[in-house]
């Protein structure tokens, strides 16, 4: 594959920190490109996982991230190295840029996937920036060279202005009084540093924020996020024309990469349950608090109350049940009984049996369908009137979510602090973290035990909850569970014309 824009200048090549303004211009084998992209996905997944369990920027966070990255071998060392470590610099920068830009292409379309990519890349940039200050004895020179190379200049407050506001600057920032005279304060629009404003780490005056030198990383990271966001938007507009002749080579690779961070190839481990899952056992499992993920629990409750689910809800729930071990025969029995007495056996056979057999690869193109992953569910259309599919943390009204978590039944599992935490993470669009807090509360885990849990798939949620019941609540038991892995060139089946046929067959 060949990128079309001009190459970086030679100066940028010796700097490990990157703003990724200039894509590389060269030919590269598809296999090598895929390998680089997959390795970077592993890095970003580590960044995401560590960020869930540690305070970003803390010493524990940085030490844990360095340790986990080192386990990835030479590729992981790229992100642990600093400017003074000159060995393999050009090779490292080349792999860094190439892997970043191929993921830009893969993640420039969907809003949720783009948001995820921007967040992880920004966190990775922050970590590498702070690494320079921590590990490089000549960090000031390296940082200045990076700023100059990327034309990053910030307006410094004049000494007279700084001294005039000394009392306010000391009170409004984390600058120690002993370092005040030697500290540079940057005067920027307050919109550029929302994190510092939110955490009250800057002094605000007339629409400007005064940022001490120690918080320069926030300014630079904000610029990085903005540049990356604009770059992805521009790329999305031009991508279709660029890849018009790459249907057989690049597009399948990109489609697979765009789904891999959410574990779309997760294989449920039904061996966690003794015996076959039967239609009769589904109620028992669904009524065990915390065993089913909330997205599936609400579908089961609606099915039992209304004796019916709309098309997307049936697909979402039916494939989940298939994933935990419900056979085709038992699935037909389960849905037939669930729809009784609203629909008789003949109506069920004519209007609904086809869709169930389709999920198991017995109708249509005869391809077995995979259970929906979390991002598949999150990115699906919002439920309309009479529909209950989707992710409750994404699609449910916040007030209703809070009400349900605070109900008399739920209050036995959720403290007011946990409810507030789940609601806030839902507002912040951190749906996977909201789900992990839900998992922690409903399975009665401590914070340490829950820290080992990563949820990217409803069937993964079920497997981990089942393991707690069969293996106990030790964190190691959770760690040993089947993890989501990255595999080359395999992707989840996407909806086709058979799905449209199924939707048209839906009975209201």
Secondary structure in CASP SS format (residue, H / E / C, confidence):
PFRMAT SS
TARGET T0000
AUTHOR 0000-0000-0000
METHOD secondary structure of the structure
MODEL  1
X C 1.00
X E 1.00
X C 1.00
X C 1.00
X C 1.00
X C 1.00
X C 1.00
X C 1.00
X C 1.00
X H 1.00
X H 1.00
X H 1.00
X H 1.00
X C 1.00
X C 1.00
X C 1.00
X C 1.00
X C 1.00
X C 1.00
X C 1.00
X C 1.00
X C 1.00
X C 1.00
X C 1.00
X C 1.00
X C 1.00
X E 1.00
X C 1.00
X C 1.00
X H 1.00
X H 1.00
X H 1.00
X H 1.00
X H 1.00
X H 1.00
X H 1.00
X H 1.00
X H 1.00
X H 1.00
X H 1.00
X H 1.00
X H 1.00
X H 1.00
X H 1.00
X H 1.00
X H 1.00
X H 1.00
X H 1.00
X H 1.00
X H 1.00
X H 1.00
X H 1.00
X H 1.00
X C 1.00
X C 1.00
X C 1.00
X C 1.00
X C 1.00
X H 1.00
X H 1.00
X H 1.00
X H 1.00
X H 1.00
X H 1.00
X H 1.00
X H 1.00
X H 1.00
X H 1.00
X H 1.00
X H 1.00
X C 1.00
X C 1.00
X C 1.00
X H 1.00
X H 1.00
X H 1.00
X H 1.00
X C 1.00
X C 1.00
X C 1.00
X C 1.00
X C 1.00
X C 1.00
X C 1.00
X C 1.00
X C 1.00
X C 1.00
X C 1.00
X H 1.00
X H 1.00
X H 1.00
X H 1.00
X H 1.00
X H 1.00
X H 1.00
X H 1.00
X H 1.00
X H 1.00
X H 1.00
X H 1.00
X H 1.00
X H 1.00
X H 1.00
X H 1.00
X H 1.00
X H 1.00
X H 1.00
X C 1.00
X C 1.00
X C 1.00
X H 1.00
X H 1.00
X H 1.00
X H 1.00
X H 1.00
X H 1.00
X H 1.00
X H 1.00
X H 1.00
X H 1.00
X H 1.00
X H 1.00
X H 1.00
X H 1.00
X H 1.00
X H 1.00
X H 1.00
X H 1.00
X H 1.00
X H 1.00
X H 1.00
X H 1.00
X H 1.00
X H 1.00
X H 1.00
X C 1.00
X C 1.00
X C 1.00
X H 1.00
X H 1.00
X H 1.00
X H 1.00
X H 1.00
X H 1.00
X H 1.00
X H 1.00
X H 1.00
X H 1.00
X H 1.00
X C 1.00
X C 1.00
X C 1.00
X C 1.00
X C 1.00
X C 1.00
X E 1.00
X C 1.00
X C 1.00
X H 1.00
X H 1.00
X H 1.00
X H 1.00
X H 1.00
X H 1.00
X C 1.00
X H 1.00
X H 1.00
X H 1.00
X H 1.00
X H 1.00
X H 1.00
X H 1.00
X C 1.00
X C 1.00
X C 1.00
X C 1.00
X H 1.00
X H 1.00
X H 1.00
X C 1.00
X C 1.00
X C 1.00
X C 1.00
X C 1.00
X E 1.00
X E 1.00
X E 1.00
X E 1.00
X E 1.00
X H 1.00
X H 1.00
X H 1.00
X H 1.00
X H 1.00
X H 1.00
X H 1.00
X H 1.00
X H 1.00
X C 1.00
X C 1.00
X C 1.00
X C 1.00
X E 1.00
X E 1.00
X E 1.00
X C 1.00
X C 1.00
X E 1.00
X E 1.00
X E 1.00
X E 1.00
X E 1.00
X H 1.00
X H 1.00
X H 1.00
X H 1.00
X H 1.00
X H 1.00
X H 1.00
X H 1.00
X H 1.00
X H 1.00
X H 1.00
X H 1.00
X H 1.00
X H 1.00
X H 1.00
X H 1.00
X H 1.00
X H 1.00
X H 1.00
X H 1.00
X H 1.00
X H 1.00
X H 1.00
X H 1.00
X H 1.00
X H 1.00
X H 1.00
X H 1.00
X H 1.00
X H 1.00
X C 1.00
X C 1.00
X C 1.00
X C 1.00
X C 1.00
X C 1.00
X C 1.00
X H 1.00
X H 1.00
X H 1.00
X H 1.00
X H 1.00
X H 1.00
X H 1.00
X H 1.00
X H 1.00
X H 1.00
X H 1.00
X C 1.00
X C 1.00
X C 1.00
X C 1.00
X C 1.00
X C 1.00
X C 1.00
X C 1.00
X C 1.00
X H 1.00
X H 1.00
X H 1.00
X C 1.00
X C 1.00
X C 1.00
X C 1.00
X E 1.00
X C 1.00
X H 1.00
X H 1.00
X H 1.00
X H 1.00
X H 1.00
X H 1.00
X H 1.00
X H 1.00
X C 1.00
X C 1.00
X C 1.00
X C 1.00
X C 1.00
X C 1.00
X C 1.00
X H 1.00
X H 1.00
X H 1.00
X H 1.00
X H 1.00
X H 1.00
X H 1.00
X H 1.00
X H 1.00
X H 1.00
X H 1.00
X H 1.00
X H 1.00
X C 1.00
X C 1.00
X C 1.00
X C 1.00
X H 1.00
X H 1.00
X H 1.00
X H 1.00
X H 1.00
X H 1.00
X H 1.00
X H 1.00
X H 1.00
X H 1.00
X H 1.00
X H 1.00
X H 1.00
X C 1.00
X C 1.00
X E 1.00
X C 1.00
X H 1.00
X H 1.00
X H 1.00
X H 1.00
X H 1.00
X H 1.00
X H 1.00
X H 1.00
X H 1.00
X H 1.00
X H 1.00
X C 1.00
X C 1.00
X C 1.00
X C 1.00
X C 1.00
X C 1.00
X H 1.00
X H 1.00
X H 1.00
X H 1.00
X H 1.00
X H 1.00
X H 1.00
X C 1.00
X H 1.00
X H 1.00
X H 1.00
X H 1.00
X H 1.00
X H 1.00
X H 1.00
X C 1.00
X C 1.00
X C 1.00
X C 1.00
X C 1.00
X C 1.00
X C 1.00
X C 1.00
X C 1.00
X C 1.00
X C 1.00
X C 1.00
X C 1.00
X E 1.00
X H 1.00
X H 1.00
X H 1.00
X H 1.00
X H 1.00
X C 1.00
X C 1.00
X C 1.00
X C 1.00
X C 1.00
X C 1.00
X C 1.00
X C 1.00
X C 1.00
X C 1.00
X C 1.00
X C 1.00
X C 1.00
X H 1.00
X H 1.00
X H 1.00
X H 1.00
X C 1.00
X C 1.00
X H 1.00
X H 1.00
X H 1.00
X H 1.00
X H 1.00
X H 1.00
X H 1.00
X H 1.00
X C 1.00
X C 1.00
X C 1.00
X C 1.00
X H 1.00
X H 1.00
X H 1.00
X C 1.00
X C 1.00
X C 1.00
X H 1.00
X H 1.00
X H 1.00
X H 1.00
X H 1.00
X H 1.00
X H 1.00
X H 1.00
X H 1.00
X H 1.00
X H 1.00
X H 1.00
X C 1.00
X C 1.00
X C 1.00
X H 1.00
X H 1.00
X H 1.00
X H 1.00
X H 1.00
X H 1.00
X H 1.00
X H 1.00
X H 1.00
X H 1.00
X H 1.00
X H 1.00
X C 1.00
X C 1.00
X C 1.00
X C 1.00
X H 1.00
X H 1.00
X H 1.00
X H 1.00
X C 1.00
X C 1.00
X C 1.00
X C 1.00
X C 1.00
X C 1.00
X E 1.00
X H 1.00
X H 1.00
X H 1.00
X H 1.00
X H 1.00
X H 1.00
X H 1.00
X H 1.00
X H 1.00
X H 1.00
X H 1.00
X H 1.00
X H 1.00
X H 1.00
X C 1.00
X C 1.00
X C 1.00
X H 1.00
X H 1.00
X H 1.00
X H 1.00
X H 1.00
X C 1.00
X C 1.00
X C 1.00
X C 1.00
X C 1.00
X C 1.00
X C 1.00
X C 1.00
X C 1.00
X C 1.00
X C 1.00
X C 1.00
X C 1.00
X C 1.00
X C 1.00
X C 1.00
X C 1.00
X H 1.00
X H 1.00
X H 1.00
X H 1.00
X H 1.00
X H 1.00
X H 1.00
X H 1.00
X C 1.00
X C 1.00
X C 1.00
X C 1.00
END
